Amino acid sequence: MKVSFIVISALGLVRREMLRLLVLVATGLWALYTRWKRRRIHRVCKEVPFCGLPGLPLIGQAHLFAGNDEDRMKLLQKLGKIAVKHGGMTSVWMLNKLYVVIADPAIAEVVLKSCLDKDDTTMKFVRNLVGNGNFVAPETSLGVDLNSQQQSNHPFLEAFETALHLLSERLLCPWLYLDCVYERLSRHKTFVAKKDFMYRFVDELIKKKREELSTRDTNGMNGMKSEMRTFLEMLLESSGGHQGYSDIELREEVLVIVLAGTDTSAVGAAYTAVMLSRYPEVQEKVYQELQEVFGDSDRPATAQDLPRLKYLEAVIKETLRTYPAVPVVVREVLNDVKLPNGKKLVNGVGVVVSFCAIHRHPAYWGADADVFRPERFLEGPLKHPAQFMPFSYSFRNCVGSTYAMMSMKTVLSALVRRYRLRPAALELRPTFNVMMKDGSGYALGIQRRRTFGDKLI
């Protein structure tokens, strides 16, 4: 009996050891196969200078993106500076994906012309919030006054800002990528609640606008040909009214416009106002130009006035150079791309084009690349067409870039004509919130301009 028990135990031990061995062999074979399948990606990793930042097994440098929005923006800026030091490129591992950071205009030009697909890993989270709408058109999209100047805590604006914060956090935190993990966190419940509120708000606007247009049609007022129309109204009419876009399609377009069409111009204008407050000599030059165009009149700016504001445009461009509203874009490499430096990007590699690094590259902008100097945009053509890309580049260049510049000129000209902008004690604190915003709230002081003396308000 003892002998048989020993034999059975021995056989069981052998089976367990064999099973353990099979698992180890299978795991090893799977690792070798994965390595072989991804051999071209690892070759890119060897060719492109590594960022040198501390990494962890399996997750690479992903853990460095823990922290708040300001911490993540600092890390993105740091990666851009590392890329500049390494000849315009560096690499970083985010979980099992290799990303190549680009900080050279010549390399960026080739990448942006060759890789038109946005990174699907991150874009799926953006689509989860705003759907599949196009990135186009004006601020005047909703056709409703949110009174955001006097009511910055409007429920829609508050929901929008909270959802953007949670979205930007998830974009740069790979441990939040898995839905089965994220859906168990309290931040997911908050995100869903804010998104649902935004959807209900916009859906109600669409419903009211459909009823309004139907009433106009019934009364013989087909469309509003002679009136200024909101983008929502134009979408409804151009798509065929009730036979055109569905409510879901309209909602997607409106939400994307609120994100890409309104917020970017507002961020650019806000940063420019802060820079004007900190550089009084620049502000005075802008004011003198405004005096030449408008004199002492109080008339609003027209489309004919804006092209004459060349120095103001230079100031806006210099602000967008030093504080681009969109600091980086991410693209997916689907086909091999040969770069000007002889290196090659292959399928499966992600590319991060760092606008904030390209805009401060000393080889293109000079030794004063970190200095705010608007005159550089009046001194002649740039060294490379891709060294200044505040509205992206090539085929995916923002179609609303002309509108954005016009809107910023209009807002800033009206502001500087009426007020002197004074610097605040708070420092700028760039944060990553899908766009690069100021964590200090774009603080500045204003002083009303008077013919006889200035009165503080």
C-alpha positions as CSV (number, residue, x, y, z in Angstrom):
1,M,0.0,0.0,0.0
2,K,2.9,2.3,0.9
3,V,4.7,1.5,-2.4
4,S,1.6,2.2,-4.5
5,F,1.0,5.5,-2.7
6,I,4.6,6.6,-3.3
7,V,4.3,5.7,-7.0
8,I,1.1,7.6,-7.4
9,S,2.5,10.6,-5.6
10,A,5.6,10.4,-7.8
11,L,3.5,10.2,-11.0
12,G,1.5,13.2,-9.8
13,L,4.7,15.2,-9.2
14,V,6.0,14.3,-12.6
15,R,2.8,15.4,-14.2
16,R,2.9,18.7,-12.4
17,E,6.5,19.3,-13.4
18,M,5.7,18.3,-17.0
19,L,2.8,20.8,-17.0
20,R,5.0,23.5,-15.5
21,L,7.6,22.8,-18.1
22,L,5.0,22.9,-20.9
23,V,3.7,26.2,-19.7
24,L,7.3,27.6,-19.5
25,V,8.1,26.3,-23.0
26,A,4.8,27.7,-24.4
27,T,5.4,31.1,-22.7
28,G,9.0,31.1,-24.1
29,L,7.8,30.2,-27.6
30,W,5.1,32.9,-27.5
31,A,7.7,35.5,-26.3
32,L,10.1,34.5,-29.1
33,Y,7.3,34.6,-31.7
34,T,6.1,38.0,-30.5
35,R,9.7,39.3,-30.5
36,W,10.2,37.9,-34.0
37,K,6.9,39.4,-35.2
38,R,7.9,42.8,-33.8
39,R,11.5,42.5,-34.8
40,R,11.2,45.5,-37.2
41,I,9.8,47.7,-34.4
42,H,12.7,46.7,-32.1
43,R,15.1,47.6,-34.9
44,V,13.6,51.1,-35.0
45,C,14.1,51.3,-31.2
46,K,17.8,50.5,-31.7
47,E,18.2,53.1,-34.5
48,V,16.3,56.0,-32.9
49,P,18.0,57.4,-29.8
50,F,16.3,56.3,-26.6
51,C,14.9,59.0,-24.3
52,G,17.0,57.8,-21.4
53,L,14.1,58.2,-18.9
54,P,13.6,55.5,-16.3
55,G,11.3,52.7,-17.3
56,L,9.7,49.7,-15.7
57,P,9.2,46.1,-17.1
58,L,6.2,45.6,-19.3
59,I,5.1,49.3,-19.1
60,G,8.2,51.1,-20.2
61,Q,8.0,54.9,-19.4
62,A,4.2,54.9,-19.0
63,H,4.5,55.4,-15.3
64,L,6.1,58.8,-15.7
65,F,2.8,60.2,-16.9
66,A,1.2,59.7,-13.5
67,G,0.4,63.0,-11.8
68,N,-1.7,66.0,-12.7
69,D,-2.2,67.8,-16.0
70,E,0.7,70.2,-15.3
71,D,3.1,67.2,-14.6
72,R,2.1,65.6,-17.9
73,M,2.6,68.8,-19.9
74,K,6.1,69.1,-18.3
75,L,6.9,65.6,-19.4
76,L,5.8,66.2,-22.9
77,Q,7.9,69.3,-23.1
78,K,10.9,67.3,-21.6
79,L,10.6,64.6,-24.3
80,G,10.5,67.3,-27.0
81,K,13.8,68.8,-25.6
82,I,15.4,65.4,-25.4
83,A,14.5,64.8,-29.1
84,V,16.0,68.2,-30.1
85,K,19.3,67.2,-28.3
86,H,19.3,63.8,-30.2
87,G,19.1,65.3,-33.6
88,G,15.3,65.7,-33.7
89,M,14.2,62.3,-32.7
90,T,13.8,60.1,-29.5
91,S,11.9,57.0,-28.6
92,V,9.8,56.0,-25.6
93,W,7.8,52.8,-24.7
94,M,4.2,53.1,-23.5
95,L,3.3,49.6,-22.4
96,N,4.2,47.4,-25.4
97,K,4.0,50.2,-28.0
98,L,7.0,52.2,-29.2
99,Y,6.5,55.9,-29.8
100,V,9.0,58.1,-31.7
101,V,9.0,61.7,-30.7
102,I,9.7,64.1,-33.6
103,A,11.2,67.6,-32.9
104,D,12.7,68.5,-36.3
105,P,10.7,70.3,-39.0
106,A,12.2,68.4,-41.9
107,I,11.5,65.0,-40.3
108,A,8.0,66.2,-39.2
109,E,7.1,67.3,-42.7
110,V,7.8,63.8,-44.1
111,V,5.9,62.1,-41.3
112,L,2.8,64.4,-41.5
113,K,2.6,64.0,-45.3
114,S,3.1,60.2,-45.1
115,C,1.2,59.2,-42.0
116,L,-2.3,60.6,-42.2
117,D,-4.0,58.1,-39.8
118,K,-4.3,59.4,-36.2
119,D,-3.3,57.0,-33.5
120,D,-6.3,54.7,-33.0
121,T,-5.3,53.8,-29.4
122,T,-5.9,57.4,-28.2
123,M,-8.5,58.6,-30.8
124,K,-11.0,56.0,-29.7
125,F,-11.2,57.9,-26.3
126,V,-11.8,61.2,-28.2
127,R,-14.5,59.6,-30.3
128,N,-16.1,58.3,-27.1
129,L,-16.7,61.9,-26.1
130,V,-17.4,63.8,-29.3
131,G,-18.2,61.0,-31.8
132,N,-17.1,61.1,-35.4
133,G,-17.7,64.7,-36.4
134,N,-15.3,66.7,-38.6
135,F,-12.9,69.3,-37.2
136,V,-14.3,72.4,-38.8
137,A,-15.9,75.8,-38.6
138,P,-16.9,78.7,-36.3
139,E,-17.5,79.5,-32.7
140,T,-21.1,80.4,-33.4
141,S,-22.1,76.7,-33.6
142,L,-24.8,76.3,-30.9
143,G,-27.0,79.3,-31.6
144,V,-27.5,79.8,-27.8
145,D,-26.0,82.3,-25.5
146,L,-24.1,80.5,-22.7
147,N,-23.2,83.8,-21.1
148,S,-19.7,82.3,-20.4
149,Q,-18.1,85.7,-19.6
150,Q,-20.4,86.3,-16.6
151,Q,-21.3,82.7,-15.9
152,S,-18.1,80.6,-16.3
153,N,-19.7,77.9,-14.2
154,H,-22.5,77.3,-16.7
155,P,-23.5,73.6,-16.4
156,F,-22.6,72.8,-20.0
157,L,-19.2,74.5,-19.7
158,E,-18.5,72.8,-16.4
159,A,-19.4,69.4,-17.9
160,F,-17.3,70.1,-20.9
161,E,-14.2,71.1,-18.9
162,T,-14.5,68.1,-16.6
163,A,-14.9,65.6,-19.4
164,L,-11.9,67.1,-21.2
165,H,-9.8,66.8,-18.1
166,L,-10.7,63.1,-17.7
167,L,-10.2,62.5,-21.4
168,S,-6.7,64.1,-21.3
169,E,-5.8,62.1,-18.2
170,R,-6.8,58.8,-19.9
171,L,-5.0,59.7,-23.2
172,L,-1.6,59.8,-21.4
173,C,-2.2,57.1,-18.8
174,P,-2.0,53.7,-20.5
175,W,-3.0,51.8,-17.4
176,L,-6.4,53.4,-17.9
177,Y,-6.7,52.2,-21.5
178,L,-8.5,48.9,-20.8
179,D,-12.3,49.4,-20.6
180,C,-12.6,46.6,-18.1
181,V,-10.3,48.5,-15.7
182,Y,-11.5,52.1,-16.4
183,E,-15.2,51.2,-16.1
184,R,-14.7,50.1,-12.5
185,L,-13.2,53.5,-11.4
186,S,-15.2,56.4,-10.0
187,R,-13.7,58.8,-12.7
188,H,-15.5,56.7,-15.4
189,K,-18.9,57.3,-13.7
190,T,-18.1,61.0,-13.6
191,F,-17.1,61.0,-17.2
192,V,-20.2,59.3,-18.3
193,A,-22.4,61.6,-16.3
194,K,-20.8,64.7,-17.8
195,K,-20.9,63.3,-21.3
196,D,-24.6,62.4,-20.9
197,F,-25.4,65.9,-19.7
198,M,-23.6,67.4,-22.7
199,Y,-25.5,65.1,-25.0
200,R,-28.8,66.0,-23.5
201,F,-28.0,69.7,-23.7
202,V,-27.1,69.6,-27.4
203,D,-29.9,67.2,-28.3
204,E,-32.4,69.6,-26.8
205,L,-30.9,72.5,-28.9
206,I,-31.2,70.4,-32.0
207,K,-34.8,69.6,-31.2
208,K,-35.6,73.2,-30.7
209,K,-33.8,74.3,-33.8
210,R,-35.6,71.7,-36.0
211,E,-38.9,73.0,-34.6
212,E,-37.9,76.6,-35.3
213,L,-36.9,75.9,-38.9
214,S,-40.1,73.9,-39.5
215,T,-42.1,76.9,-38.2
216,R,-40.3,79.2,-40.6
217,D,-40.8,76.9,-43.5
218,T,-44.5,76.6,-42.7
219,N,-44.8,80.4,-42.6
220,G,-43.1,80.7,-46.0
221,M,-39.7,81.8,-44.6
222,N,-37.7,79.1,-46.2
223,G,-34.2,79.3,-44.6
224,M,-32.6,82.5,-43.5
225,K,-30.7,83.7,-46.6
226,S,-30.3,87.2,-45.5
227,E,-29.7,86.6,-41.8
228,M,-26.6,85.4,-40.0
229,R,-26.9,81.7,-39.3
230,T,-25.3,79.5,-36.8
231,F,-23.3,76.4,-37.9
232,L,-26.0,74.2,-36.5
233,E,-28.6,75.9,-38.8
234,M,-26.3,75.6,-41.8
235,L,-25.8,71.9,-41.1
236,L,-29.5,71.4,-40.9
237,E,-30.3,73.3,-44.1
238,S,-27.4,72.1,-46.3
239,S,-27.9,68.5,-45.4
240,G,-31.5,68.6,-46.5
241,G,-33.5,69.6,-43.4
242,H,-35.5,66.7,-41.9
243,Q,-34.2,64.4,-44.7
244,G,-30.5,65.3,-43.9
245,Y,-28.3,64.6,-41.0
246,S,-29.7,62.6,-38.1
247,D,-29.8,64.1,-34.6
248,I,-26.8,61.9,-33.6
249,E,-24.7,63.2,-36.6
250,L,-25.6,66.8,-35.8
251,R,-24.6,66.3,-32.2
252,E,-21.3,64.8,-33.1
253,E,-20.5,67.8,-35.5
254,V,-21.5,70.4,-32.9
255,L,-19.4,68.8,-30.1
256,V,-16.3,68.6,-32.2
257,I,-16.8,72.2,-33.3
258,V,-17.1,73.3,-29.6
259,L,-13.8,71.4,-28.9
260,A,-11.7,72.2,-32.0
261,G,-13.3,75.3,-33.4
262,T,-13.9,77.4,-30.3
263,D,-11.5,76.3,-27.6
264,T,-8.4,76.6,-29.7
265,S,-9.1,80.2,-30.7
266,A,-10.0,81.1,-27.2
267,V,-6.8,79.6,-25.8
268,G,-4.7,81.4,-28.4
269,A,-6.3,84.7,-27.7
270,A,-6.0,84.3,-24.0
271,Y,-2.3,83.4,-24.1
272,T,-1.7,86.4,-26.4
273,A,-3.4,88.8,-24.0
274,V,-1.2,87.5,-21.2
275,M,1.9,88.0,-23.3
276,L,0.8,91.6,-24.2
277,S,0.4,92.3,-20.5
278,R,3.9,91.1,-19.8
279,Y,5.6,92.9,-22.6
280,P,4.4,96.6,-22.5
281,E,6.6,97.7,-25.3
282,V,5.0,95.1,-27.6
283,Q,1.5,96.1,-26.4
284,E,2.3,99.8,-27.2
285,K,3.3,98.9,-30.7
286,V,0.1,97.0,-31.2
287,Y,-1.9,100.0,-29.8
288,Q,-0.1,102.4,-32.2
289,E,-1.0,100.1,-35.1
290,L,-4.6,100.0,-34.0
291,Q,-4.6,103.8,-33.8
292,E,-3.4,104.0,-37.4
293,V,-6.2,101.7,-38.6
294,F,-9.1,102.9,-36.4
295,G,-8.0,106.3,-35.1
296,D,-10.1,107.4,-32.1
297,S,-13.2,105.8,-33.4
298,D,-15.1,103.2,-31.6
299,R,-16.3,101.3,-34.7
300,P,-16.0,97.5,-34.7
301,A,-13.3,95.9,-36.8
302,T,-14.3,94.7,-40.3
303,A,-12.9,92.1,-42.6
304,Q,-11.1,94.8,-44.5
305,D,-9.3,96.1,-41.3
306,L,-7.9,92.8,-40.2
307,P,-5.2,92.3,-43.0
308,R,-3.8,95.7,-42.0
309,L,-3.0,94.5,-38.5
310,K,0.3,93.0,-39.4
311,Y,2.1,93.6,-36.2
312,L,-0.8,92.2,-34.1
313,E,-0.7,89.1,-36.4
314,A,3.0,88.8,-35.7
315,V,2.3,88.9,-31.9
316,I,-0.4,86.3,-32.2
317,K,2.0,84.0,-34.2
318,E,4.8,84.5,-31.7
319,T,2.4,83.5,-28.9
320,L,1.3,80.4,-30.9
321,R,5.0,79.6,-31.4
322,T,5.9,79.8,-27.7
323,Y,2.5,78.4,-26.4
324,P,0.8,76.4,-29.1
325,A,-2.8,75.5,-28.3
326,V,-2.1,72.0,-29.6
327,P,1.3,71.0,-28.2
328,V,1.6,67.6,-29.9
329,V,-0.2,65.4,-32.5
330,V,0.0,61.6,-32.6
331,R,0.0,59.6,-35.8
332,E,0.1,55.9,-36.7
333,V,2.6,54.4,-39.1
334,L,0.9,52.0,-41.4
335,N,3.5,51.9,-44.2
336,D,7.2,52.2,-44.0
337,V,8.5,55.8,-44.0
338,K,12.0,56.7,-45.0
339,L,13.1,59.8,-43.1
340,P,15.5,62.6,-44.3
341,N,18.1,61.4,-41.7
342,G,18.2,57.9,-43.3
343,K,16.2,56.2,-40.5
344,K,13.0,54.3,-41.2
345,L,9.7,54.1,-39.4
346,V,7.7,50.9,-39.8
347,N,4.1,49.6,-39.3
348,G,3.1,49.5,-35.7
349,V,5.2,52.4,-34.5
350,G,3.4,55.5,-33.1
351,V,4.7,59.0,-33.9
352,V,4.4,62.0,-31.6
353,V,5.1,65.2,-33.5
354,S,6.0,67.8,-30.8
355,F,5.0,71.2,-32.0
356,C,6.1,72.8,-28.7
357,A,9.7,71.5,-29.3
358,I,9.7,72.3,-33.1
359,H,8.6,75.8,-32.3
360,R,11.6,76.4,-30.0
361,H,14.3,74.5,-32.0
362,P,17.4,76.8,-31.9
363,A,18.7,75.5,-35.2
364,Y,15.6,77.1,-36.9
365,W,14.7,79.9,-34.6
366,G,18.1,81.0,-33.4
367,A,19.8,81.4,-30.0
368,D,16.8,83.5,-28.8
369,A,14.3,80.7,-29.5
370,D,13.0,80.9,-25.9
371,V,12.6,84.7,-26.1
372,F,9.2,86.3,-26.9
373,R,10.1,88.4,-30.0
374,P,7.2,89.1,-32.5
375,E,9.5,90.8,-34.9
376,R,10.9,87.5,-36.1
377,F,7.7,87.0,-38.1
378,L,8.3,90.3,-39.9
379,E,11.9,89.6,-40.9
380,G,11.3,87.4,-43.9
381,P,10.5,83.8,-44.8
382,L,11.1,81.0,-42.3
383,K,14.0,78.6,-42.8
384,H,11.6,75.6,-43.2
385,P,7.8,75.6,-43.9
386,A,7.2,73.1,-41.2
387,Q,9.0,74.9,-38.4
388,F,5.8,76.8,-37.5
389,M,2.7,74.6,-37.3
390,P,0.2,76.1,-34.9
391,F,-2.6,74.6,-37.0
392,S,-0.9,71.3,-37.9
393,Y,0.5,70.7,-41.4
394,S,0.0,69.2,-44.8
395,F,-3.3,67.4,-45.7
396,R,-4.5,67.5,-42.1
397,N,-3.9,71.2,-41.7
398,C,-6.7,72.9,-39.8
399,V,-9.3,74.1,-42.4
400,G,-10.4,76.8,-39.9
401,S,-6.9,78.4,-39.5
402,T,-7.9,81.5,-41.4
403,Y,-11.0,81.9,-39.4
404,A,-9.1,81.3,-36.2
405,M,-6.6,84.1,-37.0
406,M,-9.4,86.5,-37.9
407,S,-11.3,85.7,-34.7
408,M,-8.2,86.2,-32.5
409,K,-7.4,89.5,-34.3
410,T,-10.9,90.7,-33.8
411,V,-11.0,89.9,-30.1
412,L,-7.6,91.2,-29.3
413,S,-7.9,94.4,-31.3
414,A,-11.2,95.3,-29.5
415,L,-9.5,94.5,-26.1
416,V,-6.3,96.6,-26.7
417,R,-8.2,99.5,-28.2
418,R,-10.2,99.9,-24.9
419,Y,-7.8,98.7,-22.2
420,R,-4.2,98.6,-21.1
421,L,-3.3,95.1,-20.1
422,R,-1.2,94.8,-16.9
423,P,0.8,91.8,-15.8
424,A,-0.4,89.7,-12.9
425,A,1.8,88.2,-10.2
426,L,0.9,84.6,-11.2
427,E,3.2,82.7,-13.4
428,L,2.0,80.8,-16.5
429,R,1.5,77.1,-15.7
430,P,1.0,75.2,-19.0
431,T,-1.2,72.1,-18.5
432,F,-2.2,69.3,-20.9
433,N,-6.0,69.3,-21.1
434,V,-6.3,67.9,-24.7
435,M,-4.9,71.4,-25.5
436,M,-2.2,73.3,-23.7
437,K,-4.0,75.6,-21.3
438,D,-2.8,77.8,-18.5
439,G,-3.4,76.4,-15.0
440,S,-3.2,79.9,-13.6
441,G,-6.3,81.0,-15.6
442,Y,-4.6,83.5,-17.9
443,A,-4.4,86.0,-15.1
444,L,-3.8,89.7,-16.0
445,G,-5.0,93.2,-15.0
446,I,-6.8,95.7,-17.2
447,Q,-6.9,99.5,-17.1
448,R,-9.4,101.5,-19.2
449,R,-7.8,103.8,-21.7
450,R,-8.9,107.4,-21.3
451,T,-8.0,110.5,-23.3
452,F,-7.2,112.4,-20.1
453,G,-5.6,110.0,-17.7
454,D,-6.3,106.4,-16.9
455,K,-8.9,105.1,-14.6
456,L,-8.3,101.7,-13.0
457,I,-11.2,99.2,-13.3
